[in-house]
């Protein structure tokens, strides 16, 4: 009979986490995206809209790359990490190659895709949180799921583009702060 199983608890188990600097970069990118969406000093709505489209393209591209890099650091749930990484890279690349087409599709299709992506990303983060990924992953997972469900349920409603901008901005600022705090907690641990 092993004494290790009797004394081990969920908080004392050793788990693989993202490198602190990867979490920090992800948090900074999310915060900057949210801040730009909330307080962009763009002169016209067209400039702000195109800035949003380009920034989301870069964010998805880098997030997809980070997910694939993290897959090699932590092999648990590697299928989900690979899937979200590939989807992020494809979506980000498409947006960057065709920004005008993406901007025209934003009112309906783009909101639906963002909702599906947010839902999937939220589920992955929630699974990671229950697997020992920490409270930051759990908070971001719940926010991602709520964000995704909201967008999927209302993607064709009038004004959903504006609601998407505000929702993404708040999620970016709050999520970015949580990730930055988590990164420094990981570094000091």
Residue frames as a rotation matrix with the C-alpha (Angstrom) as fourth column:
UNK 1
0.587 0.810 0.000 0.00
0.810 -0.587 0.000 0.00
0.000 0.000 -1.000 0.00
UNK 2
-0.308 -0.736 0.603 1.47
0.747 -0.580 -0.326 3.31
0.590 0.350 0.728 -1.06
UNK 3
-0.051 0.228 -0.972 1.63
0.839 -0.519 -0.165 6.26
-0.542 -0.824 -0.165 1.34
UNK 4
-0.942 -0.328 -0.069 2.03
0.229 -0.780 0.583 8.68
-0.245 0.533 0.810 -1.55
UNK 5
-0.550 0.796 0.253 -1.58
0.332 -0.069 0.941 8.31
0.766 0.602 -0.227 -2.67
UNK 6
0.217 0.648 -0.730 -2.84
0.946 0.045 0.322 8.87
0.241 -0.760 -0.603 0.88
UNK 7
-0.026 -0.296 -0.955 -0.93
0.652 -0.729 0.208 12.14
-0.757 -0.617 0.212 1.34
UNK 8
-0.878 -0.316 0.360 -1.13
0.476 -0.494 0.728 13.58
-0.052 0.810 0.584 -2.18
UNK 9
0.061 0.899 -0.433 -3.62
0.476 -0.407 -0.780 16.35
-0.877 -0.159 -0.453 -2.75
UNK 10
0.642 0.279 0.714 -4.65
0.766 -0.207 -0.609 18.40
-0.022 0.938 -0.347 -5.77
UNK 11
0.964 -0.259 0.055 -2.51
-0.257 -0.966 -0.034 21.34
0.062 0.019 -0.998 -4.65
UNK 12
0.360 -0.887 0.289 0.63
-0.509 0.074 0.858 19.35
-0.782 -0.456 -0.425 -3.94
UNK 13
0.510 -0.148 0.847 0.78
0.589 0.778 -0.218 17.47
-0.627 0.610 0.484 -7.25
UNK 14
-0.424 -0.749 -0.509 3.43
-0.038 -0.547 0.836 18.59
-0.905 0.374 0.203 -9.70
UNK 15
0.577 0.625 0.526 1.96
0.566 0.158 -0.809 19.73
-0.589 0.764 -0.263 -13.02
UNK 16
-0.549 -0.705 0.448 3.50
0.808 -0.313 0.499 21.10
-0.212 0.636 0.742 -16.17
UNK 17
0.484 0.660 -0.574 2.63
0.433 -0.751 -0.498 24.73
-0.760 -0.007 -0.650 -16.80
UNK 18
0.784 -0.216 0.582 3.33
0.474 -0.396 -0.786 27.09
0.400 0.892 -0.208 -19.64
UNK 19
-0.355 -0.915 -0.192 6.63
0.908 -0.288 -0.304 28.88
0.223 -0.282 0.933 -19.32
UNK 20
0.048 0.417 -0.907 6.06
0.718 -0.646 -0.259 32.13
-0.695 -0.639 -0.331 -17.44
UNK 21
-0.667 -0.382 -0.640 7.35
-0.090 -0.811 0.578 34.26
-0.740 0.443 0.506 -20.30
UNK 22
-0.885 0.423 0.194 4.89
0.331 0.279 0.902 32.68
0.327 0.862 -0.387 -22.75
UNK 23
0.025 0.904 -0.427 2.03
0.999 -0.010 0.038 33.46
0.030 -0.428 -0.903 -20.38
UNK 24
-0.151 -0.161 -0.975 3.37
0.411 -0.907 0.086 37.01
-0.899 -0.388 0.203 -19.98
UNK 25
-0.961 -0.218 -0.169 3.55
-0.067 -0.410 0.910 37.62
-0.268 0.886 0.380 -23.75
UNK 26
-0.561 0.823 0.089 0.05
0.669 0.388 0.634 36.21
0.487 0.415 -0.768 -24.19
UNK 27
0.115 0.598 -0.793 -1.24
0.931 -0.343 -0.124 38.46
-0.346 -0.725 -0.596 -21.39
UNK 28
-0.493 -0.365 -0.790 0.42
0.119 -0.927 0.355 41.55
-0.862 0.081 0.500 -22.84
UNK 29
-0.983 0.149 0.104 -1.03
0.102 -0.023 0.995 40.81
0.151 0.989 0.007 -26.30
UNK 30
-0.231 0.958 -0.167 -4.52
0.897 0.277 0.345 40.28
0.377 -0.070 -0.924 -24.85
UNK 31
0.047 0.215 -0.975 -4.30
0.726 -0.678 -0.115 43.48
-0.686 -0.703 -0.188 -22.76
UNK 32
-0.779 -0.388 -0.493 -3.05
-0.039 -0.755 0.655 45.56
-0.626 0.529 0.573 -25.70
UNK 33
-0.807 0.545 0.226 -5.84
0.410 0.242 0.879 44.18
0.424 0.803 -0.419 -27.91
UNK 34
0.055 0.879 -0.474 -8.46
0.993 -0.001 0.114 45.05
0.100 -0.477 -0.873 -25.31
UNK 35
-0.139 -0.179 -0.974 -7.01
0.480 -0.873 0.092 48.50
-0.866 -0.455 0.208 -24.68
UNK 36
-0.974 -0.210 -0.084 -6.91
0.020 -0.449 0.893 49.31
-0.225 0.869 0.442 -28.40
UNK 37
-0.527 0.841 0.126 -10.53
0.635 0.292 0.715 48.22
0.564 0.456 -0.688 -28.76
UNK 38
0.239 0.641 -0.729 -11.65
0.959 -0.274 0.073 50.31
-0.153 -0.717 -0.680 -25.78
UNK 39
0.505 -0.118 -0.855 -9.54
0.243 -0.931 0.272 53.44
-0.828 -0.345 -0.441 -26.22
UNK 40
-0.122 -0.577 0.808 -8.37
0.954 0.156 0.256 53.47
-0.273 0.802 0.531 -29.85
UNK 41
-0.082 0.052 -0.995 -7.57
0.079 -0.995 -0.058 57.05
-0.993 -0.083 0.078 -30.98
UNK 42
-0.583 -0.109 0.806 -8.44
0.768 0.251 0.589 56.22
-0.267 0.962 -0.063 -34.60
UNK 43
-0.912 0.145 -0.383 -9.69
-0.197 -0.975 0.099 59.25
-0.359 0.165 0.919 -36.55
UNK 44
-0.244 0.865 -0.439 -12.56
-0.930 -0.081 0.358 57.48
0.274 0.496 0.824 -38.26
UNK 45
0.389 0.478 0.788 -14.65
-0.684 0.722 -0.100 54.43
-0.617 -0.500 0.608 -37.64
UNK 46
0.928 -0.094 -0.361 -13.21
-0.240 0.592 -0.769 52.83
0.287 0.800 0.527 -40.76
UNK 47
-0.014 -0.999 0.037 -9.65
-0.595 -0.022 -0.804 53.16
0.804 -0.033 -0.594 -39.41
UNK 48
-0.281 -0.036 0.959 -10.68
-0.928 0.263 -0.262 51.69
-0.243 -0.964 -0.108 -36.06
UNK 49
0.729 0.632 0.263 -12.52
-0.522 0.762 -0.384 48.85
-0.442 0.143 0.885 -37.79
UNK 50
0.733 -0.525 -0.433 -9.56
-0.221 0.419 -0.881 48.00
0.644 0.741 0.191 -40.03
UNK 51
-0.277 -0.816 0.507 -7.23
-0.810 -0.086 -0.581 48.25
0.517 -0.572 -0.637 -37.03
UNK 52
0.149 0.444 0.884 -9.46
-0.836 0.534 -0.128 45.77
-0.529 -0.720 0.450 -35.21
UNK 53
0.958 0.246 -0.145 -9.42
-0.284 0.755 -0.591 43.36
-0.036 0.608 0.793 -38.14
UNK 54
0.342 -0.911 -0.231 -5.61
-0.339 0.110 -0.934 43.54
0.877 0.398 -0.271 -38.49
UNK 55
-0.320 -0.486 0.813 -4.99
-0.917 -0.055 -0.394 43.27
0.236 -0.872 -0.429 -34.76
UNK 56
0.473 0.556 0.684 -7.26
-0.685 0.720 -0.112 40.24
-0.555 -0.415 0.721 -34.43
UNK 57
0.887 -0.215 -0.409 -5.42
-0.214 0.595 -0.775 38.63
0.410 0.775 0.481 -37.34
UNK 58
-0.113 -0.989 0.098 -2.08
-0.508 -0.028 -0.861 39.12
0.854 -0.147 -0.499 -35.61
UNK 59
-0.168 0.099 0.981 -3.49
-0.974 0.133 -0.181 38.02
-0.149 -0.986 0.074 -32.26
UNK 60
0.801 0.531 0.276 -4.94
-0.484 0.846 -0.224 34.78
-0.353 0.045 0.935 -33.66
UNK 61
0.656 -0.627 -0.420 -1.78
-0.206 0.387 -0.899 34.05
0.726 0.676 0.125 -35.62
UNK 62
-0.361 -0.850 0.384 0.49
-0.628 -0.084 -0.774 34.51
0.690 -0.520 -0.503 -32.59
UNK 63
0.041 0.447 0.893 -1.92
-0.943 0.313 -0.113 32.73
-0.330 -0.838 0.435 -30.26
UNK 64
0.933 0.296 -0.204 -2.01
-0.355 0.843 -0.403 29.75
0.053 0.449 0.892 -32.63
UNK 65
0.224 -0.938 -0.263 1.79
-0.227 0.213 -0.950 29.66
0.948 0.273 -0.165 -32.74
UNK 66
-0.416 -0.372 0.830 1.97
-0.858 -0.142 -0.493 29.88
0.302 -0.917 -0.260 -28.92
UNK 67
0.518 0.675 0.526 -0.52
-0.789 0.614 -0.011 27.02
-0.330 -0.409 0.851 -28.55
UNK 68
0.875 -0.243 -0.417 1.57
-0.078 0.781 -0.620 24.79
0.477 0.575 0.665 -30.81
UNK 69
-0.165 -0.965 0.202 4.81
-0.407 -0.120 -0.905 25.77
0.898 -0.232 -0.373 -29.00
UNK 70
-0.192 0.158 0.969 3.15
-0.981 0.005 -0.196 25.00
-0.036 -0.987 0.154 -25.66
UNK 71
0.839 0.511 -0.185 2.09
-0.531 0.844 -0.078 21.61
0.116 0.164 0.980 -27.01
UNK 72
0.364 -0.790 -0.493 5.79
0.071 0.551 -0.831 20.64
0.929 0.267 0.257 -27.11
UNK 73
-0.522 -0.513 0.682 6.35
-0.606 -0.339 -0.719 21.92
0.600 -0.789 -0.134 -23.55
UNK 74
-0.529 0.467 0.709 3.35
-0.575 0.417 -0.704 20.14
-0.624 -0.780 0.049 -22.02
UNK 75
-0.936 0.042 -0.349 2.16
-0.264 0.572 0.777 17.04
0.232 0.819 -0.524 -23.87
UNK 76
-0.641 0.767 0.025 -1.14
0.510 0.450 -0.733 16.68
-0.574 -0.457 -0.679 -22.00
UNK 77
0.410 0.907 -0.098 -4.22
0.388 -0.271 -0.881 17.39
-0.825 0.323 -0.463 -24.17
UNK 78
-0.582 -0.772 -0.257 -1.87
0.076 -0.366 0.927 17.83
-0.810 0.520 0.272 -27.10
UNK 79
-0.517 0.460 0.722 -4.67
0.856 0.301 0.421 17.17
-0.024 0.835 -0.549 -29.60
UNK 80
0.613 0.760 -0.217 -6.68
0.769 -0.637 -0.059 20.16
-0.183 -0.130 -0.974 -28.38
UNK 81
0.247 -0.602 -0.760 -3.60
0.068 -0.771 0.633 22.37
-0.967 -0.208 -0.150 -28.34
UNK 82
-0.770 -0.517 0.374 -2.70
0.358 0.135 0.924 21.32
-0.528 0.845 0.081 -31.87
UNK 83
-0.132 0.824 0.551 -6.28
0.987 0.057 0.152 21.87
0.094 0.564 -0.820 -33.07
UNK 84
0.755 0.431 -0.493 -6.65
0.518 -0.854 0.047 25.34
-0.401 -0.291 -0.869 -31.50
UNK 85
-0.100 -0.878 -0.468 -3.17
0.067 -0.475 0.877 26.25
-0.993 0.056 0.107 -32.71
UNK 86
-0.752 -0.149 0.642 -3.91
0.608 0.222 0.763 25.26
-0.257 0.964 -0.076 -36.30
UNK 87
0.272 0.922 0.275 -7.30
0.956 -0.290 0.029 27.02
0.107 0.255 -0.961 -36.25
UNK 88
0.606 -0.095 -0.790 -5.67
0.315 -0.883 0.348 30.16
-0.730 -0.460 -0.505 -34.83
UNK 89
-0.493 -0.860 -0.133 -2.91
0.132 -0.225 0.965 30.17
-0.860 0.458 0.224 -37.44
UNK 90
-0.564 0.344 0.750 -5.34
0.825 0.213 0.523 29.61
0.020 0.914 -0.404 -40.32
UNK 91
0.533 0.842 -0.080 -7.80
0.845 -0.534 0.017 32.25
-0.028 -0.077 -0.997 -39.10
UNK 92
0.419 -0.446 -0.790 -5.07
0.179 -0.813 0.554 34.80
-0.890 -0.374 -0.261 -38.38
UNK 93
-0.668 -0.710 0.223 -3.35
0.314 0.002 0.949 34.20
-0.674 0.704 0.222 -41.72
UNK 94
-0.236 0.670 0.704 -6.60
0.964 0.067 0.259 34.51
0.126 0.739 -0.661 -43.66
UNK 95
0.722 0.531 -0.445 -7.47
0.618 -0.783 0.068 37.78
-0.312 -0.324 -0.893 -41.93
UNK 96
0.101 -0.772 -0.628 -4.03
0.021 -0.629 0.777 39.22
-0.995 -0.091 -0.047 -42.60
UNK 97
-0.768 -0.386 0.511 -4.06
0.468 0.205 0.859 38.13
-0.436 0.899 0.024 -46.26
UNK 98
-0.469 0.710 0.525 -7.63
0.579 -0.202 0.790 39.35
0.667 0.675 -0.316 -46.92
UNK 99
-0.865 0.087 -0.493 -8.37
0.414 -0.430 -0.802 42.18
-0.282 -0.899 0.336 -44.46
UNK 100
-0.740 0.633 -0.229 -11.07
-0.673 -0.708 0.214 43.83
-0.027 0.313 0.949 -46.60
UNK 101
-0.257 0.644 -0.720 -12.93
-0.243 0.678 0.693 40.56
0.935 0.354 -0.018 -47.17
UNK 102
-0.545 0.015 -0.838 -12.65
0.732 0.496 -0.467 39.84
0.408 -0.868 -0.281 -43.45
UNK 103
-0.947 0.188 -0.262 -13.92
-0.011 -0.831 -0.555 43.34
-0.322 -0.523 0.789 -42.63
UNK 104
-0.511 0.799 -0.318 -16.94
-0.753 -0.238 0.613 42.85
0.414 0.553 0.723 -44.91
UNK 105
-0.146 0.431 -0.890 -17.70
0.101 0.902 0.420 39.46
0.984 -0.029 -0.175 -43.34
UNK 106
-0.920 -0.390 0.033 -17.38
0.010 -0.108 -0.994 40.79
0.391 -0.915 0.103 -39.77
UNK 107
-0.425 0.779 0.462 -21.04
-0.885 -0.465 -0.029 41.56
0.192 -0.421 0.887 -39.07
UNK 108
0.642 0.765 0.042 -22.14
-0.760 0.628 0.170 37.93
0.103 -0.141 0.985 -39.34
UNK 109
0.753 -0.323 -0.574 -19.63
0.084 0.912 -0.402 35.24
0.653 0.254 0.713 -40.23
UNK 110
-0.267 -0.945 0.191 -16.72
-0.073 -0.178 -0.981 36.74
0.961 -0.276 -0.022 -38.33
UNK 111
-0.184 0.290 0.939 -18.78
-0.955 -0.280 -0.101 37.06
0.233 -0.915 0.328 -35.15
UNK 112
0.850 0.526 -0.033 -19.91
-0.513 0.839 0.181 33.44
0.123 -0.137 0.983 -35.48
UNK 113
0.441 -0.775 -0.452 -16.34
0.243 0.588 -0.771 32.21
0.864 0.230 0.448 -36.03
UNK 114
-0.463 -0.608 0.645 -15.12
-0.436 -0.478 -0.763 34.29
0.772 -0.634 -0.044 -33.09
UNK 115
0.257 0.652 0.713 -17.89
-0.962 0.104 0.252 32.81
0.090 -0.751 0.654 -30.94
UNK 116
0.929 0.044 -0.367 -16.97
-0.081 0.993 -0.084 29.24
0.361 0.108 0.926 -31.89
UNK 117
0.036 -0.995 -0.091 -13.29
0.191 0.097 -0.977 29.97
0.981 0.018 0.194 -31.32
UNK 118
-0.352 -0.128 0.927 -14.01
-0.757 -0.544 -0.362 31.59
0.551 -0.829 0.095 -27.94
UNK 119
0.661 0.669 0.339 -16.14
-0.748 0.552 0.370 28.63
0.060 -0.499 0.865 -26.89
UNK 120
0.781 -0.422 -0.460 -13.50
0.228 0.879 -0.419 26.09
0.581 0.223 0.783 -27.91
UNK 121
-0.241 -0.919 0.311 -10.69
-0.013 -0.317 -0.948 28.10
0.971 -0.232 0.064 -26.31
UNK 122
-0.045 0.324 0.945 -12.74
-0.930 -0.360 0.080 28.46
0.366 -0.875 0.317 -23.13
UNK 123
0.919 0.391 -0.047 -13.36
-0.361 0.884 0.297 24.71
0.158 -0.256 0.954 -22.95
UNK 124
0.401 -0.854 -0.330 -9.66
0.377 0.483 -0.791 23.98
0.835 0.193 0.515 -23.46
UNK 125
-0.414 -0.569 0.710 -8.69
-0.375 -0.604 -0.703 26.47
0.829 -0.558 0.037 -20.74
UNK 126
0.334 0.613 0.716 -11.26
-0.925 0.069 0.373 25.05
0.179 -0.787 0.590 -18.35
UNK 127
0.920 -0.083 -0.383 -9.97
0.068 0.996 -0.051 21.51
0.385 0.021 0.923 -18.96
UNK 128
-0.025 -0.999 0.030 -6.43
0.278 -0.036 -0.960 22.76
0.960 -0.015 0.279 -18.35
UNK 129
-0.190 0.008 0.982 -7.56
-0.770 -0.622 -0.144 24.47
0.609 -0.783 0.124 -15.12
UNK 130
0.752 0.524 0.399 -9.06
-0.659 0.597 0.458 21.24
0.001 -0.607 0.795 -13.78
UNK 131
0.785 -0.538 -0.308 -5.89
0.372 0.806 -0.461 19.45
0.496 0.247 0.832 -14.84
UNK 132
0.407 -0.629 -0.662 -3.81
0.816 -0.075 0.573 21.68
-0.410 -0.774 0.483 -12.57
UNK 133
-0.073 -0.436 0.897 -3.31
0.853 -0.494 -0.170 24.69
0.517 0.752 0.408 -14.85
UNK 134
-0.868 -0.304 -0.394 -4.25
0.487 -0.676 -0.552 27.19
-0.098 -0.671 0.735 -12.14
UNK 135
-0.085 0.889 -0.449 -7.01
0.628 -0.302 -0.717 29.63
-0.774 -0.343 -0.533 -11.34
UNK 136
-0.393 -0.098 -0.914 -6.11
-0.456 -0.843 0.286 32.00
-0.799 0.529 0.287 -14.19
UNK 137
-0.978 0.038 -0.207 -6.86
-0.162 0.489 0.857 29.32
0.134 0.872 -0.471 -16.77
UNK 138
-0.551 0.820 -0.153 -10.18
0.819 0.497 -0.286 28.62
-0.159 -0.283 -0.946 -15.04
UNK 139
-0.067 0.497 -0.865 -11.24
0.204 -0.842 -0.499 32.27
-0.977 -0.210 -0.045 -15.02
UNK 140
-0.571 -0.210 -0.794 -10.25
-0.659 -0.460 0.595 32.74
-0.491 0.862 0.124 -18.66
UNK 141
-0.972 0.232 0.040 -12.00
0.220 0.834 0.507 29.49
0.084 0.501 -0.861 -19.57
UNK 142
-0.227 0.936 -0.270 -15.30
0.811 0.029 -0.584 30.59
-0.539 -0.352 -0.766 -18.04
UNK 143
-0.045 0.165 -0.985 -15.01
-0.217 -0.964 -0.152 34.05
-0.975 0.207 0.079 -19.65
UNK 144
-0.838 -0.335 -0.431 -14.20
-0.485 0.094 0.869 32.45
-0.251 0.937 -0.242 -23.02
UNK 145
-0.784 0.605 0.138 -17.18
0.620 0.774 0.130 30.09
-0.028 0.188 -0.982 -22.79
UNK 146
0.030 0.818 -0.574 -19.56
0.591 -0.478 -0.650 32.91
-0.806 -0.320 -0.498 -21.86
UNK 147
-0.272 -0.245 -0.931 -18.14
-0.490 -0.797 0.353 35.11
-0.828 0.552 0.097 -24.61
UNK 148
-0.979 -0.165 -0.120 -18.45
-0.188 0.509 0.840 32.33
-0.077 0.845 -0.530 -27.19
UNK 149
-0.523 0.849 0.067 -22.00
0.821 0.524 -0.229 31.37
-0.230 -0.065 -0.971 -26.25
UNK 150
0.058 0.525 -0.849 -23.10
0.221 -0.836 -0.502 35.02
-0.974 -0.158 -0.165 -26.34
UNK 151
-0.479 -0.315 -0.820 -21.67
-0.650 -0.500 0.572 35.53
-0.590 0.807 0.034 -29.81
UNK 152
-0.990 0.125 0.060 -23.01
0.136 0.785 0.604 32.25
0.028 0.607 -0.794 -31.22
UNK 153
-0.346 0.927 -0.143 -26.51
0.815 0.221 -0.536 32.91
-0.465 -0.302 -0.832 -29.85
UNK 154
0.508 0.585 -0.632 -26.69
0.323 -0.810 -0.489 36.46
-0.798 0.044 -0.600 -31.25
UNK 155
-0.474 -0.870 0.135 -24.40
0.492 -0.135 0.860 36.55
-0.730 0.474 0.492 -34.26
UNK 156
-0.543 0.294 0.786 -27.10
0.776 -0.182 0.604 37.72
0.320 0.938 -0.130 -36.70
UNK 157
0.403 0.715 -0.571 -28.69
0.869 -0.494 -0.006 40.31
-0.287 -0.494 -0.821 -34.39
UNK 158
0.555 -0.181 0.812 -28.38
0.373 -0.818 -0.437 43.96
0.744 0.546 -0.386 -35.47
UNK 159
0.625 -0.387 0.678 -25.55
-0.651 -0.738 0.179 45.73
0.431 -0.553 -0.713 -33.68
UNK 160
0.966 -0.257 0.001 -23.72
0.217 0.819 0.531 42.51
-0.138 -0.513 0.847 -32.87
UNK 161
0.333 -0.888 0.317 -20.53
0.600 -0.060 -0.798 43.91
0.727 0.456 0.513 -34.41
UNK 162
0.060 -0.262 0.963 -20.47
-0.494 -0.846 -0.200 46.69
0.868 -0.463 -0.180 -31.81
UNK 163
0.818 0.277 0.504 -21.29
-0.575 0.366 0.732 44.25
0.018 -0.888 0.459 -29.01
UNK 164
0.805 -0.581 -0.117 -18.44
0.542 0.802 -0.251 42.04
0.239 0.139 0.961 -30.24
UNK 165
0.068 -0.815 0.576 -16.01
0.163 -0.560 -0.812 44.95
0.984 0.149 0.095 -30.07
UNK 166
0.192 0.050 0.980 -16.97
-0.829 -0.527 0.189 45.80
0.526 -0.849 -0.059 -26.49
UNK 167
0.955 0.191 0.225 -17.04
-0.283 0.810 0.513 42.18
-0.084 -0.554 0.828 -25.36
UNK 168
0.617 -0.786 -0.035 -13.66
0.619 0.512 -0.595 41.45
0.486 0.346 0.803 -26.92
UNK 169
0.040 -0.599 0.800 -12.24
-0.202 -0.789 -0.581 44.63
0.979 -0.138 -0.153 -25.42
UNK 170
0.462 0.196 0.865 -13.36
-0.868 -0.102 0.487 43.79
0.184 -0.975 0.123 -21.89
UNK 171
0.991 -0.109 0.080 -12.25
0.094 0.981 0.170 40.16
-0.097 -0.161 0.982 -22.27
UNK 172
0.441 -0.879 0.185 -8.87
0.453 0.040 -0.890 41.32
0.775 0.476 0.416 -23.57
UNK 173
0.014 -0.426 0.905 -8.23
-0.568 -0.748 -0.343 43.80
0.823 -0.509 -0.252 -20.75
UNK 174
0.574 0.268 0.774 -9.43
-0.814 0.290 0.503 41.53
-0.089 -0.919 0.384 -17.92
UNK 175
0.980 -0.189 0.059 -7.88
0.195 0.971 -0.136 38.40
-0.031 0.144 0.989 -19.40
UNK 176
0.384 -0.884 0.269 -4.61
0.171 -0.218 -0.961 40.20
0.907 0.415 0.068 -20.12
UNK 177
0.099 -0.301 0.949 -4.33
-0.854 -0.515 -0.074 41.44
0.511 -0.803 -0.308 -16.53
UNK 178
0.795 0.246 0.554 -5.09
-0.523 0.739 0.424 37.96
-0.305 -0.627 0.717 -15.17
UNK 179
0.869 -0.494 -0.005 -2.48
0.404 0.716 -0.570 36.38
0.285 0.493 0.822 -17.45
UNK 180
0.183 -0.830 0.527 0.18
-0.197 -0.556 -0.808 38.98
0.963 0.044 -0.265 -16.56
UNK 181
0.269 -0.023 0.963 -0.41
-0.957 -0.118 0.265 38.44
0.107 -0.993 -0.053 -12.83
UNK 182
0.940 0.126 0.316 -0.31
-0.173 0.977 0.128 34.67
-0.292 -0.175 0.940 -13.33
UNK 183
0.667 -0.745 -0.018 2.94
0.233 0.231 -0.945 34.92
0.707 0.626 0.327 -15.30
UNK 184
-0.074 -0.726 0.684 4.69
-0.598 -0.516 -0.613 36.76
0.798 -0.454 -0.396 -12.48
UNK 185
0.489 0.271 0.829 3.26
-0.838 0.409 0.361 34.31
-0.241 -0.871 0.428 -9.92
UNK 186
0.986 -0.165 -0.013 4.65
0.150 0.922 -0.357 31.44
0.071 0.350 0.934 -12.02
UNK 187
0.363 -0.911 0.196 8.04
-0.024 -0.219 -0.975 33.13
0.931 0.350 -0.101 -12.27
UNK 188
-0.069 -0.396 0.916 8.33
-0.886 -0.398 -0.239 33.67
0.459 -0.828 -0.323 -8.53
UNK 189
0.761 0.455 0.462 7.20
-0.625 0.703 0.338 30.12
-0.172 -0.546 0.820 -7.72
